[in-house]
Amino acid sequence: MSFDFAPKPKQRRFTAELRERLLAEQGGVCAACGADDPGSHNGWHVDHCHKSQAVRGVLCRACNLTLGYVKDDPERLELLLAYLLRFQFDGLCPEGLPRVQRVFK
């Protein structure tokens, strides 16, 4: 069995001109979080609906990945937010919960 790990050419659905125009219309920041840094060596990401292909805006890497991880599902995103908020008080995790132990070798 062999595997082809060669990078595949990226199919670009959106032109660089569209991305730059949208980014300018957004004030040069992520349409979701307002970050002014794309957070990736690949630059900004054009976000689109995977069902209709309609362009929604330009996102930073973190927001683009987050939408992908929640599969563009608003309910899942709300549930994830509710989960996070359950464990945050004044921006800190509450005492008494087990802590992650980091081990570095």
NUMARRO-810034 format. One record per residue (C-alpha): x, y, z; residue in one letter; residue number from 1; chain. Coordinates in steps of 0.02 Angstrom, whole numbers, plus 50000, padded with zeros to 5 digits. Example, Ala and Ser with C-alpha at 12.3 -4.5 7.8 and 13.67 -1.06 7.14 Angstrom:
% NUMARRO-810034
+-------+-------+-------+------+-----+-------+
!     x !     y !     z ! rest !  nr ! kette !
+-------+-------+-------+------+-----+-------+
! 50615 ! 49775 ! 50390 !    A !   1 !     A !
! 50684 ! 49947 ! 50357 !    S !   2 !     A !
+-------+-------+-------+------+-----+-------+
***
This chain:
% NUMARRO-810034
+-------+-------+-------+------+-----+-------+
!     x !     y !     z ! rest !  nr ! kette !
+-------+-------+-------+------+-----+-------+
! 50000 ! 50000 ! 50000 !    M !   1 !     A !
! 50066 ! 50172 ! 49959 !    S !   2 !     A !
! 50009 ! 50343 ! 50011 !    F !   3 !     A !
! 50024 ! 50502 ! 49910 !    D !   4 !     A !
! 50073 ! 50641 ! 50031 !    F !   5 !     A !
! 50115 ! 50765 ! 49894 !    A !   6 !     A !
! 50024 ! 50929 ! 49921 !    P !   7 !     A !
! 49875 ! 50950 ! 49808 !    K !   8 !     A !
! 49852 ! 51115 ! 49716 !    P !   9 !     A !
! 49726 ! 51221 ! 49811 !    K !  10 !     A !
! 49566 ! 51255 ! 49717 !    Q !  11 !     A !
! 49526 ! 51437 ! 49742 !    R !  12 !     A !
! 49343 ! 51477 ! 49729 !    R !  13 !     A !
! 49370 ! 51659 ! 49774 !    F !  14 !     A !
! 49489 ! 51783 ! 49697 !    T !  15 !     A !
! 49617 ! 51881 ! 49794 !    A !  16 !     A !
! 49527 ! 52038 ! 49734 !    E !  17 !     A !
! 49364 ! 51983 ! 49816 !    L !  18 !     A !
! 49454 ! 51942 ! 49978 !    R !  19 !     A !
! 49542 ! 52111 ! 49981 !    E !  20 !     A !
! 49382 ! 52206 ! 49940 !    R !  21 !     A !
! 49284 ! 52117 ! 50077 !    L !  22 !     A !
! 49425 ! 52143 ! 50201 !    L !  23 !     A !
! 49429 ! 52329 ! 50161 !    A !  24 !     A !
! 49239 ! 52339 ! 50183 !    E !  25 !     A !
! 49261 ! 52256 ! 50354 !    Q !  26 !     A !
! 49389 ! 52386 ! 50405 !    G !  27 !     A !
! 49538 ! 52268 ! 50385 !    G !  28 !     A !
! 49484 ! 52154 ! 50527 !    V !  29 !     A !
! 49403 ! 51983 ! 50551 !    C !  30 !     A !
! 49215 ! 51993 ! 50521 !    A !  31 !     A !
! 49183 ! 51885 ! 50675 !    A !  32 !     A !
! 49305 ! 51934 ! 50813 !    C !  33 !     A !
! 49380 ! 52097 ! 50751 !    G !  34 !     A !
! 49561 ! 52034 ! 50751 !    A !  35 !     A !
! 49678 ! 52136 ! 50641 !    D !  36 !     A !
! 49797 ! 51990 ! 50616 !    D !  37 !     A !
! 49746 ! 51840 ! 50510 !    P !  38 !     A !
! 49840 ! 51723 ! 50627 !    G !  39 !     A !
! 49908 ! 51618 ! 50485 !    S !  40 !     A !
! 50049 ! 51622 ! 50360 !    H !  41 !     A !
! 49913 ! 51585 ! 50230 !    N !  42 !     A !
! 49829 ! 51751 ! 50267 !    G !  43 !     A !
! 49644 ! 51788 ! 50284 !    W !  44 !     A !
! 49507 ! 51660 ! 50248 !    H !  45 !     A !
! 49354 ! 51694 ! 50140 !    V !  46 !     A !
! 49209 ! 51617 ! 50236 !    D !  47 !     A !
! 49061 ! 51548 ! 50141 !    H !  48 !     A !
! 48907 ! 51443 ! 50167 !    C !  49 !     A !
! 48947 ! 51265 ! 50116 !    H !  50 !     A !
! 48767 ! 51234 ! 50062 !    K !  51 !     A !
! 48735 ! 51389 ! 49955 !    S !  52 !     A !
! 48917 ! 51440 ! 49923 !    Q !  53 !     A !
! 48867 ! 51619 ! 49970 !    A !  54 !     A !
! 49012 ! 51721 ! 50036 !    V !  55 !     A !
! 48986 ! 51781 ! 50215 !    R !  56 !     A !
! 49146 ! 51878 ! 50248 !    G !  57 !     A !
! 49332 ! 51867 ! 50283 !    V !  58 !     A !
! 49390 ! 51781 ! 50442 !    L !  59 !     A !
! 49549 ! 51755 ! 50539 !    C !  60 !     A !
! 49616 ! 51578 ! 50553 !    R !  61 !     A !
! 49546 ! 51547 ! 50727 !    A !  62 !     A !
! 49369 ! 51599 ! 50681 !    C !  63 !     A !
! 49375 ! 51503 ! 50518 !    N !  64 !     A !
! 49434 ! 51345 ! 50606 !    L !  65 !     A !
! 49304 ! 51366 ! 50743 !    T !  66 !     A !
! 49163 ! 51374 ! 50616 !    L !  67 !     A !
! 49233 ! 51219 ! 50534 !    G !  68 !     A !
! 49245 ! 51124 ! 50698 !    Y !  69 !     A !
! 49065 ! 51165 ! 50745 !    V !  70 !     A !
! 49011 ! 51124 ! 50566 !    K !  71 !     A !
! 48930 ! 51296 ! 50542 !    D !  72 !     A !
! 48798 ! 51243 ! 50670 !    D !  73 !     A !
! 48738 ! 51391 ! 50776 !    P !  74 !     A !
! 48659 ! 51274 ! 50904 !    E !  75 !     A !
! 48823 ! 51181 ! 50929 !    R !  76 !     A !
! 48914 ! 51347 ! 50948 !    L !  77 !     A !
! 48786 ! 51406 ! 51077 !    E !  78 !     A !
! 48807 ! 51243 ! 51173 !    L !  79 !     A !
! 48996 ! 51262 ! 51170 !    L !  80 !     A !
! 48980 ! 51441 ! 51234 !    L !  81 !     A !
! 48862 ! 51386 ! 51373 !    A !  82 !     A !
! 48986 ! 51249 ! 51422 !    Y !  83 !     A !
! 49130 ! 51373 ! 51430 !    L !  84 !     A !
! 49029 ! 51500 ! 51530 !    L !  85 !     A !
! 48979 ! 51368 ! 51659 !    R !  86 !     A !
! 49160 ! 51356 ! 51712 !    F !  87 !     A !
! 49209 ! 51539 ! 51710 !    Q !  88 !     A !
! 49184 ! 51659 ! 51853 !    F !  89 !     A !
! 49263 ! 51830 ! 51841 !    D !  90 !     A !
! 49366 ! 51763 ! 51696 !    G !  91 !     A !
! 49447 ! 51627 ! 51802 !    L !  92 !     A !
! 49409 ! 51443 ! 51818 !    C !  93 !     A !
! 49334 ! 51405 ! 51990 !    P !  94 !     A !
! 49434 ! 51325 ! 52130 !    E !  95 !     A !
! 49404 ! 51143 ! 52174 !    G !  96 !     A !
! 49405 ! 51078 ! 51996 !    L !  97 !     A !
! 49542 ! 50957 ! 51945 !    P !  98 !     A !
! 49685 ! 51042 ! 51855 !    R !  99 !     A !
! 49776 ! 50985 ! 51700 !    V ! 100 !     A !
! 49951 ! 50930 ! 51745 !    Q ! 101 !     A !
! 50077 ! 50977 ! 51613 !    R ! 102 !     A !
! 50229 ! 50868 ! 51602 !    V ! 103 !     A !
! 50376 ! 50924 ! 51497 !    F ! 104 !     A !
! 50519 ! 50807 ! 51459 !    K ! 105 !     A !
+-------+-------+-------+------+-----+-------+
***
